[in-house]
Amino acid sequence: MKTEIIWMIIGMGAVTYIPRMLPFVLFRGKELPIFLQGVLKNVPFATLGALIFPGILLIQEDIWYGILGAGAAFLTAYLGANVIVVVLSSIAVLTLYSYFV
């Protein structure tokens, strides 16, 4: 393997490791304010929403396809169903929609 590739792999590893390690080192034994804890707990949900939402609108040329599928998934999840039921409900709704349209 070329040395440039090895150095690139080492550099990418360091760039990935350092931001993950720093909070553990800097905040060891310290408690964050309640407000900041609440904000940080919601970051994964906000990120997931930002990644999924454009895909919902652009999944097909017909925008209703994505909106109906997402609506079925949101409703089923809100009612407390597990993930498999949520996915199957979206598939069922989109199958019916594509059958009638």
Backbone atoms as SQL, in Angstrom:
CREATE TABLE atoms (id INTEGER PRIMARY KEY, chain TEXT, resi INTEGER, resn TEXT, atom TEXT, x REAL, y REAL, z REAL);
INSERT INTO atoms VALUES
  (1, 'A', 1, 'MET', 'N', 0.843, -1.179, 0.000),
  (2, 'A', 1, 'MET', 'CA', 0.000, 0.000, 0.000),
  (3, 'A', 1, 'MET', 'C', 0.889, 1.244, 0.000),
  (4, 'A', 2, 'LYS', 'N', 0.443, 2.273, -0.668),
  (5, 'A', 2, 'LYS', 'CA', 1.223, 3.508, -0.710),
  (6, 'A', 2, 'LYS', 'C', 1.200, 4.193, 0.656),
  (7, 'A', 3, 'THR', 'N', 2.261, 4.901, 0.945),
  (8, 'A', 3, 'THR', 'CA', 2.345, 5.581, 2.238),
  (9, 'A', 3, 'THR', 'C', 1.322, 6.709, 2.348),
  (10, 'A', 4, 'GLU', 'N', 0.957, 7.323, 1.216),
  (11, 'A', 4, 'GLU', 'CA', -0.043, 8.399, 1.271),
  (12, 'A', 4, 'GLU', 'C', -1.385, 7.857, 1.759),
  (13, 'A', 5, 'ILE', 'N', -1.729, 6.667, 1.307),
  (14, 'A', 5, 'ILE', 'CA', -3.005, 6.068, 1.717),
  (15, 'A', 5, 'ILE', 'C', -2.972, 5.724, 3.194),
  (16, 'A', 6, 'ILE', 'N', -1.850, 5.196, 3.670),
  (17, 'A', 6, 'ILE', 'CA', -1.735, 4.868, 5.095),
  (18, 'A', 6, 'ILE', 'C', -1.864, 6.126, 5.949),
  (19, 'A', 7, 'TRP', 'N', -1.190, 7.204, 5.549),
  (20, 'A', 7, 'TRP', 'CA', -1.298, 8.461, 6.300),
  (21, 'A', 7, 'TRP', 'C', -2.720, 9.030, 6.234),
  (22, 'A', 8, 'MET', 'N', -3.380, 8.846, 5.100),
  (23, 'A', 8, 'MET', 'CA', -4.756, 9.311, 4.972),
  (24, 'A', 8, 'MET', 'C', -5.672, 8.542, 5.927),
  (25, 'A', 9, 'ILE', 'N', -5.474, 7.231, 6.028),
  (26, 'A', 9, 'ILE', 'CA', -6.281, 6.418, 6.947),
  (27, 'A', 9, 'ILE', 'C', -6.013, 6.829, 8.387),
  (28, 'A', 10, 'ILE', 'N', -4.766, 7.045, 8.745),
  (29, 'A', 10, 'ILE', 'CA', -4.416, 7.493, 10.100),
  (30, 'A', 10, 'ILE', 'C', -5.044, 8.858, 10.381),
  (31, 'A', 11, 'GLY', 'N', -4.975, 9.759, 9.416),
  (32, 'A', 11, 'GLY', 'CA', -5.570, 11.095, 9.596),
  (33, 'A', 11, 'GLY', 'C', -7.076, 11.038, 9.758),
  (34, 'A', 12, 'MET', 'N', -7.747, 10.207, 8.941),
  (35, 'A', 12, 'MET', 'CA', -9.201, 10.086, 9.064),
  (36, 'A', 12, 'MET', 'C', -9.580, 9.471, 10.406),
  (37, 'A', 13, 'GLY', 'N', -8.778, 8.522, 10.876),
  (38, 'A', 13, 'GLY', 'CA', -9.030, 7.939, 12.191),
  (39, 'A', 13, 'GLY', 'C', -8.891, 8.976, 13.297),
  (40, 'A', 14, 'ALA', 'N', -7.861, 9.811, 13.220),
  (41, 'A', 14, 'ALA', 'CA', -7.655, 10.849, 14.235),
  (42, 'A', 14, 'ALA', 'C', -8.775, 11.881, 14.195),
  (43, 'A', 15, 'VAL', 'N', -9.173, 12.292, 12.992),
  (44, 'A', 15, 'VAL', 'CA', -10.245, 13.286, 12.866),
  (45, 'A', 15, 'VAL', 'C', -11.571, 12.733, 13.385),
  (46, 'A', 16, 'THR', 'N', -11.770, 11.441, 13.272),
  (47, 'A', 16, 'THR', 'CA', -12.993, 10.827, 13.778),
  (48, 'A', 16, 'THR', 'C', -12.910, 10.617, 15.290),
  (49, 'A', 17, 'TYR', 'N', -11.753, 10.227, 15.796),
  (50, 'A', 17, 'TYR', 'CA', -11.611, 9.874, 17.208),
  (51, 'A', 17, 'TYR', 'C', -11.593, 11.096, 18.123),
  (52, 'A', 18, 'ILE', 'N', -10.881, 12.144, 17.725),
  (53, 'A', 18, 'ILE', 'CA', -10.688, 13.305, 18.608),
  (54, 'A', 18, 'ILE', 'C', -12.004, 13.976, 19.001),
  (55, 'A', 19, 'PRO', 'N', -12.941, 14.273, 18.075),
  (56, 'A', 19, 'PRO', 'CA', -14.196, 14.902, 18.518),
  (57, 'A', 19, 'PRO', 'C', -15.041, 14.001, 19.422),
  (58, 'A', 20, 'ARG', 'N', -14.883, 12.710, 19.322),
  (59, 'A', 20, 'ARG', 'CA', -15.636, 11.800, 20.182),
  (60, 'A', 20, 'ARG', 'C', -14.987, 11.661, 21.544),
  (61, 'A', 21, 'MET', 'N', -13.680, 11.804, 21.617),
  (62, 'A', 21, 'MET', 'CA', -12.957, 11.644, 22.859),
  (63, 'A', 21, 'MET', 'C', -12.966, 12.918, 23.700),
  (64, 'A', 22, 'LEU', 'N', -12.933, 14.077, 23.078),
  (65, 'A', 22, 'LEU', 'CA', -12.836, 15.347, 23.806),
  (66, 'A', 22, 'LEU', 'C', -13.951, 15.567, 24.838),
  (67, 'A', 23, 'PRO', 'N', -15.221, 15.329, 24.528),
  (68, 'A', 23, 'PRO', 'CA', -16.243, 15.541, 25.563),
  (69, 'A', 23, 'PRO', 'C', -16.027, 14.674, 26.807),
  (70, 'A', 24, 'PHE', 'N', -15.552, 13.458, 26.620),
  (71, 'A', 24, 'PHE', 'CA', -15.297, 12.600, 27.780),
  (72, 'A', 24, 'PHE', 'C', -14.167, 13.149, 28.640),
  (73, 'A', 25, 'VAL', 'N', -13.147, 13.693, 28.002),
  (74, 'A', 25, 'VAL', 'CA', -12.010, 14.226, 28.738),
  (75, 'A', 25, 'VAL', 'C', -12.358, 15.567, 29.378),
  (76, 'A', 26, 'LEU', 'N', -13.013, 16.442, 28.629),
  (77, 'A', 26, 'LEU', 'CA', -13.292, 17.789, 29.129),
  (78, 'A', 26, 'LEU', 'C', -14.392, 17.830, 30.191),
  (79, 'A', 27, 'PHE', 'N', -15.377, 16.942, 30.088),
  (80, 'A', 27, 'PHE', 'CA', -16.527, 16.995, 30.991),
  (81, 'A', 27, 'PHE', 'C', -16.546, 15.857, 32.008),
  (82, 'A', 28, 'ARG', 'N', -15.416, 15.207, 32.227),
  (83, 'A', 28, 'ARG', 'CA', -15.353, 14.110, 33.192),
  (84, 'A', 28, 'ARG', 'C', -15.623, 14.646, 34.593),
  (85, 'A', 29, 'GLY', 'N', -16.598, 14.059, 35.261),
  (86, 'A', 29, 'GLY', 'CA', -16.931, 14.456, 36.625),
  (87, 'A', 29, 'GLY', 'C', -17.768, 15.719, 36.723),
  (88, 'A', 30, 'LYS', 'N', -18.117, 16.322, 35.607),
  (89, 'A', 30, 'LYS', 'CA', -18.930, 17.539, 35.612),
  (90, 'A', 30, 'LYS', 'C', -20.327, 17.207, 35.115),
  (91, 'A', 31, 'GLU', 'N', -21.304, 17.905, 35.625),
  (92, 'A', 31, 'GLU', 'CA', -22.679, 17.707, 35.158),
  (93, 'A', 31, 'GLU', 'C', -23.086, 18.914, 34.330),
  (94, 'A', 32, 'LEU', 'N', -23.643, 18.648, 33.175),
  (95, 'A', 32, 'LEU', 'CA', -24.088, 19.719, 32.291),
  (96, 'A', 32, 'LEU', 'C', -25.382, 20.324, 32.825),
  (97, 'A', 33, 'PRO', 'N', -25.645, 21.593, 32.493),
  (98, 'A', 33, 'PRO', 'CA', -26.927, 22.193, 32.890),
  (99, 'A', 33, 'PRO', 'C', -28.105, 21.415, 32.297),
  (100, 'A', 34, 'ILE', 'N', -29.226, 21.450, 32.990),
  (101, 'A', 34, 'ILE', 'CA', -30.418, 20.703, 32.585),
  (102, 'A', 34, 'ILE', 'C', -30.849, 21.094, 31.172),
  (103, 'A', 35, 'PHE', 'N', -30.814, 22.392, 30.861),
  (104, 'A', 35, 'PHE', 'CA', -31.225, 22.852, 29.538),
  (105, 'A', 35, 'PHE', 'C', -30.353, 22.224, 28.451),
  (106, 'A', 36, 'LEU', 'N', -29.038, 22.220, 28.658),
  (107, 'A', 36, 'LEU', 'CA', -28.128, 21.662, 27.674),
  (108, 'A', 36, 'LEU', 'C', -28.309, 20.152, 27.538),
  (109, 'A', 37, 'GLN', 'N', -28.607, 19.469, 28.637),
  (110, 'A', 37, 'GLN', 'CA', -28.888, 18.039, 28.573),
  (111, 'A', 37, 'GLN', 'C', -30.119, 17.777, 27.714),
  (112, 'A', 38, 'GLY', 'N', -31.158, 18.608, 27.880),
  (113, 'A', 38, 'GLY', 'CA', -32.370, 18.461, 27.075),
  (114, 'A', 38, 'GLY', 'C', -32.107, 18.682, 25.601),
  (115, 'A', 39, 'VAL', 'N', -31.291, 19.677, 25.291),
  (116, 'A', 39, 'VAL', 'CA', -30.956, 19.956, 23.889),
  (117, 'A', 39, 'VAL', 'C', -30.181, 18.791, 23.290),
  (118, 'A', 40, 'LEU', 'N', -29.194, 18.290, 24.014),
  (119, 'A', 40, 'LEU', 'CA', -28.372, 17.208, 23.492),
  (120, 'A', 40, 'LEU', 'C', -29.150, 15.901, 23.337),
  (121, 'A', 41, 'LYS', 'N', -30.157, 15.693, 24.169),
  (122, 'A', 41, 'LYS', 'CA', -30.974, 14.490, 24.032),
  (123, 'A', 41, 'LYS', 'C', -31.820, 14.517, 22.765),
  (124, 'A', 42, 'ASN', 'N', -32.123, 15.701, 22.254),
  (125, 'A', 42, 'ASN', 'CA', -32.959, 15.819, 21.058),
  (126, 'A', 42, 'ASN', 'C', -32.167, 15.884, 19.758),
  (127, 'A', 43, 'VAL', 'N', -30.863, 15.972, 19.825),
  (128, 'A', 43, 'VAL', 'CA', -30.042, 16.061, 18.618),
  (129, 'A', 43, 'VAL', 'C', -30.217, 14.838, 17.706),
  (130, 'A', 44, 'PRO', 'N', -30.205, 13.592, 18.218),
  (131, 'A', 44, 'PRO', 'CA', -30.382, 12.456, 17.299),
  (132, 'A', 44, 'PRO', 'C', -31.715, 12.484, 16.558),
  (133, 'A', 45, 'PHE', 'N', -32.789, 12.904, 17.226),
  (134, 'A', 45, 'PHE', 'CA', -34.093, 12.962, 16.574),
  (135, 'A', 45, 'PHE', 'C', -34.125, 14.049, 15.505),
  (136, 'A', 46, 'ALA', 'N', -33.532, 15.183, 15.792),
  (137, 'A', 46, 'ALA', 'CA', -33.490, 16.268, 14.811),
  (138, 'A', 46, 'ALA', 'C', -32.663, 15.873, 13.597),
  (139, 'A', 47, 'THR', 'N', -31.544, 15.199, 13.833),
  (140, 'A', 47, 'THR', 'CA', -30.696, 14.753, 12.728),
  (141, 'A', 47, 'THR', 'C', -31.415, 13.727, 11.871),
  (142, 'A', 48, 'LEU', 'N', -32.069, 12.780, 12.518),
  (143, 'A', 48, 'LEU', 'CA', -32.804, 11.761, 11.776),
  (144, 'A', 48, 'LEU', 'C', -33.923, 12.396, 10.952),
  (145, 'A', 49, 'GLY', 'N', -34.630, 13.341, 11.534),
  (146, 'A', 49, 'GLY', 'CA', -35.681, 14.039, 10.791),
  (147, 'A', 49, 'GLY', 'C', -35.135, 14.799, 9.588),
  (148, 'A', 50, 'ALA', 'N', -33.987, 15.453, 9.778),
  (149, 'A', 50, 'ALA', 'CA', -33.380, 16.199, 8.670),
  (150, 'A', 50, 'ALA', 'C', -32.914, 15.271, 7.552),
  (151, 'A', 51, 'LEU', 'N', -32.537, 14.061, 7.893),
  (152, 'A', 51, 'LEU', 'CA', -32.102, 13.111, 6.870),
  (153, 'A', 51, 'LEU', 'C', -33.285, 12.465, 6.152),
  (154, 'A', 52, 'ILE', 'N', -34.357, 12.210, 6.873),
  (155, 'A', 52, 'ILE', 'CA', -35.486, 11.479, 6.303),
  (156, 'A', 52, 'ILE', 'C', -36.449, 12.383, 5.532),
  (157, 'A', 53, 'PHE', 'N', -36.705, 13.587, 6.008),
  (158, 'A', 53, 'PHE', 'CA', -37.742, 14.441, 5.433),
  (159, 'A', 53, 'PHE', 'C', -37.563, 14.705, 3.937),
  (160, 'A', 54, 'PRO', 'N', -36.369, 15.057, 3.451),
  (161, 'A', 54, 'PRO', 'CA', -36.239, 15.256, 1.997),
  (162, 'A', 54, 'PRO', 'C', -36.548, 13.987, 1.200),
  (163, 'A', 55, 'GLY', 'N', -36.191, 12.841, 1.740),
  (164, 'A', 55, 'GLY', 'CA', -36.477, 11.585, 1.059),
  (165, 'A', 55, 'GLY', 'C', -37.966, 11.313, 0.956),
  (166, 'A', 56, 'ILE', 'N', -38.720, 11.757, 1.966),
  (167, 'A', 56, 'ILE', 'CA', -40.174, 11.582, 1.940),
  (168, 'A', 56, 'ILE', 'C', -40.773, 12.358, 0.769),
  (169, 'A', 57, 'LEU', 'N', -40.291, 13.560, 0.569),
  (170, 'A', 57, 'LEU', 'CA', -40.856, 14.402, -0.489),
  (171, 'A', 57, 'LEU', 'C', -40.354, 14.037, -1.880),
  (172, 'A', 58, 'LEU', 'N', -39.208, 13.404, -1.970),
  (173, 'A', 58, 'LEU', 'CA', -38.604, 13.136, -3.275),
  (174, 'A', 58, 'LEU', 'C', -38.564, 11.656, -3.628),
  (175, 'A', 59, 'ILE', 'N', -39.308, 10.816, -2.919),
  (176, 'A', 59, 'ILE', 'CA', -39.233, 9.372, -3.147),
  (177, 'A', 59, 'ILE', 'C', -39.766, 8.999, -4.533),
  (178, 'A', 60, 'GLN', 'N', -40.756, 9.701, -5.001),
  (179, 'A', 60, 'GLN', 'CA', -41.331, 9.467, -6.329),
  (180, 'A', 60, 'GLN', 'C', -41.744, 10.800, -6.913),
  (181, 'A', 61, 'GLU', 'N', -42.127, 10.785, -8.183),
  (182, 'A', 61, 'GLU', 'CA', -42.571, 12.028, -8.810),
  (183, 'A', 61, 'GLU', 'C', -43.871, 12.518, -8.181),
  (184, 'A', 62, 'ASP', 'N', -44.710, 11.575, -7.735),
  (185, 'A', 62, 'ASP', 'CA', -45.959, 11.931, -7.068),
  (186, 'A', 62, 'ASP', 'C', -45.662, 12.193, -5.599),
  (187, 'A', 63, 'ILE', 'N', -45.782, 13.460, -5.185),
  (188, 'A', 63, 'ILE', 'CA', -45.430, 13.844, -3.817),
  (189, 'A', 63, 'ILE', 'C', -46.354, 13.186, -2.783),
  (190, 'A', 64, 'TRP', 'N', -47.574, 12.866, -3.181),
  (191, 'A', 64, 'TRP', 'CA', -48.516, 12.243, -2.243),
  (192, 'A', 64, 'TRP', 'C', -48.082, 10.849, -1.830),
  (193, 'A', 65, 'TYR', 'N', -47.305, 10.208, -2.654),
  (194, 'A', 65, 'TYR', 'CA', -46.785, 8.873, -2.337),
  (195, 'A', 65, 'TYR', 'C', -45.968, 8.924, -1.039),
  (196, 'A', 66, 'GLY', 'N', -45.056, 9.862, -0.960),
  (197, 'A', 66, 'GLY', 'CA', -44.235, 10.006, 0.239),
  (198, 'A', 66, 'GLY', 'C', -45.011, 10.527, 1.421),
  (199, 'A', 67, 'ILE', 'N', -45.915, 11.473, 1.173),
  (200, 'A', 67, 'ILE', 'CA', -46.688, 12.060, 2.270),
  (201, 'A', 67, 'ILE', 'C', -47.615, 11.026, 2.893),
  (202, 'A', 68, 'LEU', 'N', -48.275, 10.221, 2.077),
  (203, 'A', 68, 'LEU', 'CA', -49.168, 9.193, 2.614),
  (204, 'A', 68, 'LEU', 'C', -48.394, 8.106, 3.370),
  (205, 'A', 69, 'GLY', 'N', -47.270, 7.697, 2.838),
  (206, 'A', 69, 'GLY', 'CA', -46.444, 6.695, 3.518),
  (207, 'A', 69, 'GLY', 'C', -45.932, 7.193, 4.855),
  (208, 'A', 70, 'ALA', 'N', -45.460, 8.438, 4.873),
  (209, 'A', 70, 'ALA', 'CA', -44.975, 9.022, 6.122),
  (210, 'A', 70, 'ALA', 'C', -46.117, 9.220, 7.109),
  (211, 'A', 71, 'GLY', 'N', -47.265, 9.653, 6.612),
  (212, 'A', 71, 'GLY', 'CA', -48.416, 9.832, 7.492),
  (213, 'A', 71, 'GLY', 'C', -48.858, 8.532, 8.135),
  (214, 'A', 72, 'ALA', 'N', -48.887, 7.464, 7.353),
  (215, 'A', 72, 'ALA', 'CA', -49.243, 6.154, 7.911),
  (216, 'A', 72, 'ALA', 'C', -48.216, 5.724, 8.948),
  (217, 'A', 73, 'ALA', 'N', -46.948, 5.943, 8.679),
  (218, 'A', 73, 'ALA', 'CA', -45.899, 5.565, 9.630),
  (219, 'A', 73, 'ALA', 'C', -45.993, 6.391, 10.901),
  (220, 'A', 74, 'PHE', 'N', -46.191, 7.704, 10.771),
  (221, 'A', 74, 'PHE', 'CA', -46.305, 8.564, 11.951),
  (222, 'A', 74, 'PHE', 'C', -47.506, 8.179, 12.802),
  (223, 'A', 75, 'LEU', 'N', -48.638, 7.940, 12.161),
  (224, 'A', 75, 'LEU', 'CA', -49.849, 7.590, 12.899),
  (225, 'A', 75, 'LEU', 'C', -49.682, 6.254, 13.617),
  (226, 'A', 76, 'THR', 'N', -49.155, 5.267, 12.925),
  (227, 'A', 76, 'THR', 'CA', -48.971, 3.954, 13.537),
  (228, 'A', 76, 'THR', 'C', -47.967, 4.022, 14.687),
  (229, 'A', 77, 'ALA', 'N', -46.880, 4.774, 14.504),
  (230, 'A', 77, 'ALA', 'CA', -45.890, 4.921, 15.575),
  (231, 'A', 77, 'ALA', 'C', -46.478, 5.683, 16.753),
  (232, 'A', 78, 'TYR', 'N', -47.279, 6.700, 16.471),
  (233, 'A', 78, 'TYR', 'CA', -47.917, 7.476, 17.545),
  (234, 'A', 78, 'TYR', 'C', -48.857, 6.606, 18.376),
  (235, 'A', 79, 'LEU', 'N', -49.490, 5.652, 17.727),
  (236, 'A', 79, 'LEU', 'CA', -50.395, 4.755, 18.437),
  (237, 'A', 79, 'LEU', 'C', -49.648, 3.694, 19.249),
  (238, 'A', 80, 'GLY', 'N', -48.336, 3.641, 19.122),
  (239, 'A', 80, 'GLY', 'CA', -47.535, 2.774, 19.967),
  (240, 'A', 80, 'GLY', 'C', -47.144, 1.444, 19.361),
  (241, 'A', 81, 'ALA', 'N', -47.294, 1.279, 18.063),
  (242, 'A', 81, 'ALA', 'CA', -46.923, 0.015, 17.416),
  (243, 'A', 81, 'ALA', 'C', -45.402, -0.112, 17.347),
  (244, 'A', 82, 'ASN', 'N', -44.932, -1.355, 17.239),
  (245, 'A', 82, 'ASN', 'CA', -43.485, -1.531, 17.114),
  (246, 'A', 82, 'ASN', 'C', -43.053, -1.238, 15.676),
  (247, 'A', 83, 'VAL', 'N', -41.754, -1.257, 15.440),
  (248, 'A', 83, 'VAL', 'CA', -41.195, -0.803, 14.171),
  (249, 'A', 83, 'VAL', 'C', -41.687, -1.642, 12.988),
  (250, 'A', 84, 'ILE', 'N', -41.801, -2.937, 13.160),
  (251, 'A', 84, 'ILE', 'CA', -42.241, -3.804, 12.062),
  (252, 'A', 84, 'ILE', 'C', -43.657, -3.439, 11.634),
  (253, 'A', 85, 'VAL', 'N', -44.520, -3.190, 12.601),
  (254, 'A', 85, 'VAL', 'CA', -45.903, -2.820, 12.285),
  (255, 'A', 85, 'VAL', 'C', -45.944, -1.460, 11.600),
  (256, 'A', 86, 'VAL', 'N', -45.096, -0.547, 12.024),
  (257, 'A', 86, 'VAL', 'CA', -45.030, 0.780, 11.392),
  (258, 'A', 86, 'VAL', 'C', -44.635, 0.646, 9.924),
  (259, 'A', 87, 'VAL', 'N', -43.610, -0.129, 9.656),
  (260, 'A', 87, 'VAL', 'CA', -43.156, -0.321, 8.271),
  (261, 'A', 87, 'VAL', 'C', -44.225, -1.017, 7.439),
  (262, 'A', 88, 'LEU', 'N', -44.829, -2.070, 7.997),
  (263, 'A', 88, 'LEU', 'CA', -45.865, -2.793, 7.251),
  (264, 'A', 88, 'LEU', 'C', -47.090, -1.927, 6.987),
  (265, 'A', 89, 'SER', 'N', -47.433, -1.050, 7.912),
  (266, 'A', 89, 'SER', 'CA', -48.583, -0.160, 7.675),
  (267, 'A', 89, 'SER', 'C', -48.295, 0.811, 6.540),
  (268, 'A', 90, 'SER', 'N', -47.082, 1.326, 6.483),
  (269, 'A', 90, 'SER', 'CA', -46.715, 2.216, 5.372),
  (270, 'A', 90, 'SER', 'C', -46.750, 1.472, 4.049),
  (271, 'A', 91, 'ILE', 'N', -46.239, 0.253, 4.046),
  (272, 'A', 91, 'ILE', 'CA', -46.253, -0.545, 2.818),
  (273, 'A', 91, 'ILE', 'C', -47.686, -0.817, 2.383),
  (274, 'A', 92, 'ALA', 'N', -48.553, -1.146, 3.338),
  (275, 'A', 92, 'ALA', 'CA', -49.952, -1.433, 3.000),
  (276, 'A', 92, 'ALA', 'C', -50.646, -0.199, 2.432),
  (277, 'A', 93, 'VAL', 'N', -50.448, 0.951, 3.062),
  (278, 'A', 93, 'VAL', 'CA', -51.085, 2.178, 2.577),
  (279, 'A', 93, 'VAL', 'C', -50.581, 2.529, 1.192),
  (280, 'A', 94, 'LEU', 'N', -49.277, 2.409, 0.959),
  (281, 'A', 94, 'LEU', 'CA', -48.723, 2.766, -0.354),
  (282, 'A', 94, 'LEU', 'C', -49.112, 1.742, -1.422),
  (283, 'A', 95, 'THR', 'N', -49.301, 0.501, -1.030),
  (284, 'A', 95, 'THR', 'CA', -49.774, -0.500, -1.983),
  (285, 'A', 95, 'THR', 'C', -51.200, -0.167, -2.422),
  (286, 'A', 96, 'LEU', 'N', -52.059, 0.160, -1.465),
  (287, 'A', 96, 'LEU', 'CA', -53.433, 0.556, -1.797),
  (288, 'A', 96, 'LEU', 'C', -53.447, 1.815, -2.659),
  (289, 'A', 97, 'TYR', 'N', -52.631, 2.781, -2.295),
  (290, 'A', 97, 'TYR', 'CA', -52.575, 4.033, -3.051),
  (291, 'A', 97, 'TYR', 'C', -52.138, 3.790, -4.496),
  (292, 'A', 98, 'SER', 'N', -51.093, 2.978, -4.675),
  (293, 'A', 98, 'SER', 'CA', -50.607, 2.727, -6.040),
  (294, 'A', 98, 'SER', 'C', -51.581, 1.865, -6.833),
  (295, 'A', 99, 'TYR', 'N', -52.372, 1.068, -6.149),
  (296, 'A', 99, 'TYR', 'CA', -53.374, 0.237, -6.816),
  (297, 'A', 99, 'TYR', 'C', -54.531, 1.089, -7.355),
  (298, 'A', 100, 'PHE', 'N', -54.960, 2.080, -6.579),
  (299, 'A', 100, 'PHE', 'CA', -56.106, 2.902, -6.963),
  (300, 'A', 100, 'PHE', 'C', -55.735, 4.112, -7.818),
  (301, 'A', 101, 'VAL', 'N', -54.485, 4.463, -7.868),
  (302, 'A', 101, 'VAL', 'CA', -54.091, 5.654, -8.652),
  (303, 'A', 101, 'VAL', 'C', -53.398, 5.279, -9.918);
